[in-house]
Amino acid sequence: MPDTSTIEIRREAIAADTPVPHFIGSWFLEPLSLCDDLIDFFETHPDHQAQGKTAGGLNLESKKSVDLTIRPRELRQNDHAAVRRYLEALFACHKDYLEQWPFLQGVLPRAEVSSFNIQRYQPGGHFQKVHSERTTLATSHRVLAWMTYLNDVEDGGTTHFVHQDMELQPRKGLTLIWPAEWTHAHKANVLNSGVKYIITGWLHFPPRNGE
């Protein structure tokens, strides 16, 4: 049974060598058992898993992962309880992010989530292609990207934000929100051993009829 205890967030500052703001918000989700529930959701839905793709399609030299896509219309299904609880925590992080950057609150007071992914990386897995989350007209509605590491990773599998020269080691429950723009281009380095799970997606402008 999924854990139904209260979800809390704890802001976690990311150390940086430069005094210039990097605009990467970070928090830990509690309880960490929520991460276990999301991994269990992934593993118990093998029929929905597929080889991970980039915007250009399937390319194992650019990205090597197994992805499970979750669509908003599926969230009401009974077996998606853990995913719904996760989204509650994510929007709490978004609210705290807006408190840190008040200007954005006037631009994006209400954000929406489109389809998003839970991803599994096994030894040799990666997303080595340097990429950002808003690079075409089709992705221009994205304002922020988000990701939570669902388990600890000790050997490889780091996330590297190339312009900030910032490399993050996956830690269970660590949740990041950052601008979707080219300024935050990044990649996922090769996982050398073990397994790595993440949940990731975007926060975007609501449709005009939702204003």
N, C-alpha and C positions, 0 to 999 in steps of 0.2 A: 504494500500500500504506500502511495506517496506520502511524504512528510507534510503535515498540514499546520506545522507550527508557524508562528509569525515570522515574516521575512523582514530583515533589517539590512540597512546599508551602512558602511563605515568609510568615510572619505580617506583615501590613501594618497599622499603626495608622492609624485615621481621626481626623483632627484635628477637634476640636469646641470650640465657644466656652463650653461649660458644663462644670463639674467633675463634674456628675452623670453616672453611667455611662449610656451609650446602648445597651449590650448588642448592638451590631452588630459581629459578628466579621468580620474581613477577611483575606484571604490572596491571594497570587499563585500560580498553578499553573505549573509548569515541567515539560517544555518547552512553550512556547507553541504549538508545532505541534499539540498535542492540540486546541486551539481550532479550528485549520484543519481537522482531521479531522472534528470535529463539524459544522462548516459544510458540509463536503463530504457528510457523511451526510444532512444536511437537504436539500441541493440535489439529491442523487441519489435521493431518495424523494418525488417530487412527488405520487404517488398517495395519500400519507398526509397531505398538507398540507390545511389547511382554514382558513377565515376565523376569526380568534380571537374567542372569546366570553367574556363575563363570567359571573358566577354567575346573572345575570338573562337570559342568552341573548345573541343577536347584537344589538349596538348599536354602530354605527360612531362615534357621538358619544362613547361611553365608552371604546371600545377599537378600534383599527384596526391589525391585525397579521395575519400568516399563521403558524399554529401547526402543529407536528407533535407529536402525542402519542405517547409511548413507554410501553408497559405492561410491568409486571414480567415477565409470561410471555413477552415477546418478546426478553428480554435474552440468551437462549441462542442466538439465531439468529446464524449466522456473520457476517452483515454488521453486527452490533451491537458489534463488538470495541471500537471507539473509545468507545462509550457505556459499556461495562463498565469500561474503563480510567478514564474520567472519574469513575464512581461510586467507584472505589477512592480517588481523590484527594479526593472529597467527604467520604467517611467519615473520612479522615485529618484534614480540616478540622474535622469534628464532634468527633473525639477531642480535638483541640487546644482547641476551644471549651469542652468539658467541663473541661479542665484550668484554664481561665480562670475558670470558674464551678462550683466543686466541688459546690455544693448541687444543681445540675441533674443532676450525675452520679448522685446517689442517686434522682432522679426518673425519669431517662431514660438509664440506662446502655447500653441497646440500643435503637436507633431503626430504623424501617423506612421505606422509600420506596415510595409508591404511584405511580400514573401521573404522569408529568411531561411537560414540554413543551420543545421547542426552538422559538424564535420568531424571525421575521424582520420587522423594521420598515423600510419604505421611506419616502422623503420624504413628510411629512404623517402618518406613522404615530405612534401614541401609545397610552397607557393612561391617559387623562386623569382617569378616575373615581378619586377617592380611595377606597382600599379597604385592608382588612387580610385576613389569611388564615384567620382563625377567627371567623366571625360567625354561624354557625347550628349546630344540633345535628348536621347532616350533616358539618360541618367541625370539630367539637369535638375530634376525635382528633389534630388537627394541633398540634404543639408549637413547631416551628421552621420557618421558611421559608428557602430558599436560592436563590441565583442566581449565575451566572457570566457575565460579559460575554465574548463570543467574538471581538470586534474592537474596535479603537479607534474612538471617535466624537468628532468635533470640533465639530459644528454642531447643537446641540440634543440631544434624546434622553436628557437627564439623569434620574436617579431622585431624587425629592424625598420624604424622610421628613418629613411635615408637623409632627408634634409636636416633633421634635428640630430642626426648621428646618435640616435637613441635605440638601444637594444634591450628588449624586455624578455625576461625568462618567464614562461608560463607558470602561474601559481593558482591553485584551485580557488575559484571564487573571485579572482581579480577581474574586474569589469572596467572596460575602457570606452570612452566616448571621445570622438575627435572629428574635426572638420572633414567633410568628404572631398575637399578640393585637392588639387595637384600639390599643394604645399605640404600635404601629409602623405606623400607617396611612401609605400612600405612594401615589405615582402616577408614571407615566413620561411626561415632558413630550414635546411634539411634536418629532419628528426633522425638522430643516430641510433637510438634504441628506445624501447618502450612503446607507448602509445600516447597520442595527444588528441584530446577532444576540445572543441570550441563550439560556441553558438554565436552567430554573427549576422548582422543585417544593417539596415539603414533607418534613419528617421527623416521624414520628408514632409514637404508642404502638403497640407490637406487639399482636396479638390475644391474648386471655386464654390461649388454648391454647398460646401460644408462651412463656408465663412459666415 
